[in-house]
Amino acid sequence: MKDRIEQRRSAVCLFVDYRAAFDSVRHDYLQQALTEHGIPNKLVSLIMAIYRQAKALVKGKASDSRVFDIDRGVLQGDCLSPVLFICTLDSIFRQVNQEEDGILTAAGISHPRPGIC
């Protein structure tokens, strides 16, 4: 990284917090990632039907919260969730190009569009 700065070459640092990874996958980016990986449109539609228009509420002793939209996260305990997470993360990694020296640099983009953050 020091060499990059001295040579005035651009670099991108990508940090992934895996602790809440499954909770943070954006549904819109998930659909894009699945399509980019060549998943057939029919299968993408079936997967996205699970997440499209997802809503929740918090139940309390006295009353419940208002219903709110869920626009990120994959289902906990679902055997497909790890694959969806990996597919999304791989799509983000594909947006950067690994050079010979192991430093990740932007690959034709000004900044990665994170699907996980």
TORLUMMI-367140 format. One record per atom (N, C-alpha, C, CB): residue in three letters; z, y, x. Coordinates in steps of 0.001 Angstrom, whole numbers, padded with zeros to 6 digits, always signed. Glycine has a CB too. Layout:
# TORLUMMI-367140
alaZYX;...
END
This chain:
# TORLUMMI-367140
met+000000-001166+000825;met+000000+000000+000000;met+000000+001250+000884;met+001202-000013-000947;lys+000752+001188+001957;lys+000803+002319+002868;lys-000596+002642+003416;lys+001778+002029+004020;asp-001353+001583+003783;asp-002713+001775+004280;asp-003598+002442+003232;asp-003317+000437+004699;arg-003421+002046+001982;arg-004200+002635+000905;arg-003948+004136+000808;arg-003870+001955-000422;ile-002706+004520+000905;ile-002350+005940+000826;ile-002937+006693+002012;ile-000815+006120+000780;glu-002779+006139+003199;glu-003315+006795+004395;glu-004834+006919+004348;glu-002902+006026+005642;gln-005501+005934+003774;gln-006963+005944+003683;gln-007462+006664+002423;gln-007494+004514+003703;arg-006528+007201+001648;arg-006847+007901+000396;arg-007683+007033-000549;arg-007596+009203+000698;arg-007318+005746-000606;arg-007980+004816-001518;arg-007065+004581-002713;arg-008327+003469-000803;ser-007666+004428-003871;ser-006864+004235-005079;ser-006287+002819-005123;ser-007711+004505-006339;ala-005194+002689-005836;ala-004553+001390-006032;ala-003827+001407-007369;ala-003569+001060-004865;val-003696+000243-007938;val-002986+000094-009197;val-001853-000895-008967;val-003941-000381-010347;cys-000650-000519-009357;cys+000489-001438-009307;cys+000756-001896-010731;cys+001769-000760-008669;leu+000874-003170-010914;leu+001077-003738-012234;leu+002387-004506-012225;leu-000111-004655-012646;phe+003319-004062-013056;phe+004614-004709-013163;phe+004725-005334-014549;phe+005774-003699-012904;val+005120-006583-014601;val+005255-007288-015872;val+006709-007704-016031;val+004303-008527-015943;asp+007317-007283-017139;asp+008677-007680-017460;asp+008593-008930-018342;asp+009466-006515-018175;tyr+008828-010083-017753;tyr+008672-011336-018478;tyr+009839-011638-019421;tyr+008514-012464-017500;arg+010923-010883-019335;arg+012087-011176-020173;arg+011785-011033-021659;arg+013234-010265-019799;ala+011038-010021-022037;ala+010701-009802-023441;ala+009200-009926-023662;ala+011191-008426-023904;ala+008566-010749-022859;ala+007106-010824-022846;ala+006524-011213-024206;ala+006654-011818-021797;phe+007041-012255-024819;phe+006462-012715-026078;phe+006655-011681-027187;phe+007084-014051-026491;asp+007717-010916-027100;asp+008004-009901-028119;asp+007093-008688-028017;asp+009439-009456-028011;ser+006424-008532-026902;ser+005719-007277-026667;ser+004192-007374-026688;ser+006142-006728-025365;val+003650-008512-027045;val+002189-008666-027110;val+001675-007888-028336;val+001776-010198-027193;arg+000834-006888-028087;arg+000261-006103-029185;arg-000782-006931-029914;arg-000365-004785-028662;his-000712-006944-031237;his-001630-007754-032027;his-003081-007301-031873;his-001231-007708-033485;asp-003325-006005-031796;asp-004699-005535-031637;asp-005268-005969-030287;asp-004761-004004-031773;tyr-004437-005953-029269;tyr-004906-006373-027951;tyr-005058-007893-027890;tyr-003938-005889-026857;leu-004216-008611-028601;leu-004322-010072-028650;leu-005694-010476-029179;leu-003201-010678-029535;gln-006127-009846-030247;gln-007430-010158-030821;gln-008539-009875-029808;gln-007660-009347-032111;gln-008442-008755-029130;gln-009437-008401-028115;gln-009438-009421-026978;gln-009164-006989-027562;ala-008255-009826-026533;ala-008140-010782-025425;ala-008740-012134-025806;ala-006665-010955-025014;leu-008472-012586-027013;leu-009023-013865-027460;leu-010545-013813-027489;leu-008477-014232-028849;thr-011079-012711-027972;thr-012535-012546-028027;thr-013120-012503-026622;thr-012908-011264-028798;glu-012466-011767-025711;glu-012937-011677-024324;glu-012947-013037-023637;glu-012065-010710-023534;his-012063-013928-024035;his-011983-015260-023428;his-012945-016249-024082;his-010561-015791-023521;gly-013769-015768-024977;gly-014791-016622-025576;gly-014297-017536-026678;gly-015407-017442-024529;ile-013133-017227-027235;ile-012633-018019-028354;ile-013551-017746-029556;ile-011119-017668-028684;pro-014001-018778-030250;pro-014897-018569-031391;pro-014280-017634-032447;pro-015247-019919-032033;asn-015124-016797-033031;asn-014653-015801-034005;asn-013861-016418-035144;asn-015826-015038-034571;lys-014271-017578-035608;lys-013565-018232-036715;lys-012126-018570-036316;lys-014313-019513-037149;leu-011957-019071-035099;leu-010610-019399-034617;leu-009785-018133-034388;leu-010691-020216-033316;val-010408-017088-033841;val-009714-015805-033660;val-009238-015294-035019;val-010648-014754-032971;ser-010088-015369-036021;ser-009717-014920-037368;ser-008541-015715-037921;ser-010912-015039-038314;leu-008555-017029-037703;leu-007446-017871-038177;leu-006136-017507-037482;leu-007766-019358-037945;ile-006205-017313-036173;ile-004994-016946-035419;ile-004498-015581-035875;ile-005272-016935-033888;met-005410-014625-036004;met-005010-013271-036362;met-004502-013184-037800;met-006175-012318-036168;ala-004901-014126-038656;ala-004395-014148-040034;ala-002878-014349-040049;ala-005089-015266-040847;ile-002367-015022-039030;ile-000920-015229-038921;ile-000206-013902-038671;ile-000599-016231-037789;tyr-000844-013035-037891;tyr-000196-011802-037443;tyr-000611-010565-038235;tyr-000495-011580-035994;arg-001756-010598-038886;arg-002260-009437-039608;arg-001337-009104-040776;arg-003695-009688-040109;gln-001012-007861-040906;gln-000170-007353-041987;gln+001204-008018-042031;gln-000866-007548-043312;ala+001729-008390-040862;ala+003080-008972-040795;ala+004115-007894-041087;ala+003344-009617-039400;lys+005086-008246-041887;lys+006134-007306-042270;lys+007485-008011-042181;lys+005891-006746-043705;ala+008531-007211-042076;ala+009886-007773-042009;ala+010874-006773-042582;ala+010269-008142-040547;leu+012083-007242-042779;leu+013195-006373-043148;leu+014459-006976-042566;leu+013308-006201-044705;val+015460-006147-042407;val+016741-006599-041872;val+017710-006720-043036;val+017288-005620-040774;lys+018268-007912-043197;lys+019224-008139-044281;lys+020621-007731-043811;lys+019207-009634-044739;gly+021287-006953-044633;gly+022646-006535-044336;gly+023598-007043-045399;gly+022732-005014-044226;lys+024904-006885-045158;lys+025891-007334-046148;lys+025748-006559-047452;lys+027319-007175-045597;ala+025679-005239-047336;ala+025618-004401-048532;ala+024201-004221-049056;ala+026218-003052-048242;ser+023253-004062-048145;ser+021870-003846-048583;ser+020910-004241-047463;ser+021644-002363-048997;asp+019656-004252-047802;asp+018609-004586-046836;asp+017929-003314-046353;asp+017572-005553-047457;ser+017340-003390-045177;ser+016585-002253-044658;ser+015277-002126-045421;ser+016319-002407-043142;arg+014571-001057-045146;arg+013219-000921-045687;arg+012310-001923-044981;arg+012682+000540-045516;val+011276-002311-045656;val+010284-003202-045056;val+009529-002422-043988;val+009301-003777-046137;phe+009294-003054-042833;phe+008565-002392-041759;phe+007481-003323-041229;phe+009524-001967-040622;asp+006432-002698-040693;asp+005304-003455-040140;asp+005667-004035-038785;asp+004055-002562-040018;ile+005122-005194-038486;ile+005270-005808-037169;ile+003888-005812-036539;ile+005880-007271-037255;asp+003717-005023-035471;asp+002406-004919-034846;asp+002375-005483-033436;asp+001969-003488-034819;arg+003462-006109-033037;arg+003479-006755-031731;arg+004423-007936-031751;arg+003886-005765-030636;gly+004193-008836-030797;gly+005013-010035-030675;gly+004284-011261-031194;gly+006322-009858-031422;val+004533-012385-030542;val+004012-013662-031012;val+005182-014488-031527;val+003240-014418-029878;leu+004892-015446-032371;leu+005943-016215-033027;leu+006787-016994-032019;leu+005333-017172-034044;gln+008081-016857-032125;gln+008998-017578-031251;gln+009045-019044-031677;gln+010420-016942-031287;gly+008932-019943-030715;gly+009008-021364-030996;gly+007691-021995-031402;gly+009996-021597-032054;asp+006668-021190-031592;asp+005348-021711-031945;asp+004678-022226-030675;asp+004469-020615-032640;cys+004133-023427-030717;cys+003527-024010-029517;cys+002292-023240-029055;cys+003156-025458-029776;leu+001695-022446-029909;leu+000532-021640-029538;leu+000926-020337-028828;leu-000290-021319-030781;ser+002147-019875-029024;ser+002585-018583-028476;ser+002440-018461-026968;ser+004008-018346-028840;pro+002824-019464-026174;pro+002622-019326-024725;pro+001155-019154-024348;pro+003186-020534-024008;val+000276-019852-025050;val-001157-019736-024773;val-001646-018338-025128;val-001955-020801-025557;leu-001188-017801-026252;leu-001579-016451-026661;leu-001080-015413-025658;leu-001034-016136-028065;phe+000143-015597-025183;phe+000699-014684-024188;phe-000109-014741-022892;phe+002174-015022-023913;ile-000387-015938-022418;ile-001133-016101-021164;ile-002540-015523-021300;ile-001206-017594-020765;cys-003164-015760-022425;cys-004502-015225-022662;cys-004484-013697-022614;cys-005047-015714-024021;thr-003479-013087-023229;thr-003361-011632-023230;thr-003089-011110-021828;thr-002252-011184-024182;leu-002168-011731-021131;leu-001847-011297-019773;leu-003041-011479-018843;leu-000639-012071-019235;asp-003747-012581-018986;asp-004933-012822-018164;asp-005988-011746-018419;asp-005516-014221-018451;ser-006124-011334-019649;ser-007086-010281-019980;ser-006729-008978-019266;ser-007136-010055-021504;ile-005445-008683-019186;ile-005004-007477-018465;ile-005287-007632-016978;ile-003491-007209-018701;phe-004982-008803-016428;phe-005224-009028-015001;phe-006707-008969-014663;phe-004654-010373-014576;arg-007538-009371-015604;arg-008986-009314-015358;arg-009482-007877-015258;arg-009743-010045-016467;gln-008705-006940-015737;gln-009099-005535-015674;gln-008879-004943-014295;gln-008335-004732-016702;val-008257-005688-013464;val-008099-005244-012075;val-008828-006227-011173;val-006586-005134-011675;asn-009261-005753-010045;asn-010047-006576-009134;asn-009235-006794-007868;asn-011424-005914-008813;gln-009015-008044-007506;gln-008232-008324-006317;gln-009141-008296-005091;gln-007516-009688-006441;glu-008816-007409-004158;glu-009603-007301-002937;glu-009086-008283-001892;glu-009564-005861-002392;glu-009783-008373-000785;glu-009454-009333+000265;glu-008047-009173+000813;glu-010434-009210+001382;asp-007562-007938+000876;asp-006245-007721+001467;asp-005109-007971+000476;asp-006151-006310+002003;gly-005444-008412-000733;gly-004401-008755-001702;gly-003879-007587-002494;gly-003272-009394-001011;ile-004407-006397-002290;ile-003970-005236-003045;ile-004808-005131-004312;ile-004080-003943-002195;leu-004166-005024-005444;leu-004886-004898-006702;leu-005376-003469-006863;leu-003995-005309-007894;thr-006638-003305-007145;thr-007203-001972-007347;thr-007956-001930-008663;thr-008135-001584-006179;ala-008146-000743-009171;ala-008829-000578-010455;ala-010242-001121-010371;ala-008850+000900-010877;ala-010645-001819-011396;ala-011981-002418-011428;ala-012814-001698-012476;ala-011910-003948-011732;gly-013312-000513-012126;gly-014161+000234-013032;gly-013437+000857-014200;gly-015214-000640-013539;ile-012127+001006-014092;ile-011350+001638-015148;ile-010429+002659-014531;ile-010550+000599-015958;ser-010105+003693-015288;ser-009217+004709-014754;ser-007765+004250-014798;ser-009380+006008-015524;his-007442+003452-015767;his-006109+002853-015846;his-006187+001644-016776;his-005040+003892-016354;pro-005422+000600-016476;pro-005446-000572-017357;pro-004873-000205-018722;pro-004648-001750-016733;arg-005433-000788-019761;arg-004890-000603-021097;arg-003923-001751-021335;arg-006024-000555-022195;pro-002629-001532-021170;pro-001702-002641-021305;pro-001604-003160-022720;pro-000354-002235-020832;gly-001663-004469-022859;gly-001418-005100-024137;gly+000022-005531-024215;gly-002350-006287-024352;ile+000661-005462-023102;ile+002053-005874-023013;ile+002828-004744-022357;ile+002208-007211-022214;cys+003697-004132-023052;cys+004531-003073-022475;cys+005631-002695-023425;cys+003696-001844-022128;
END
